[in-house]
Amino acid sequence: MPKKVTCDVCGTEFDIPDDVMDGELVSCPTCGQKYQVVLNSNVVQLKKVEVEAEDWGE
């Protein structure tokens, strides 16, 4: 049974699959915020991944 988590950015509740692995990246389906999955005693926690803007040599 998938685990429910909540996006820190937009508040959307979404499912994390049962077979998710520690360190795997997931994204909020609404706003696209990326998270790294942290498994601690079978408890799923999300760590926000900060995405830096592209620097095109400007």
Secondary structure, DSSP 4 states (H G I P E B T S, - for coil): -PEEEE-TTT--EEEE-TT--TT-EEE-TTT--EEEEEEETTEEEEEEPPPPPP----
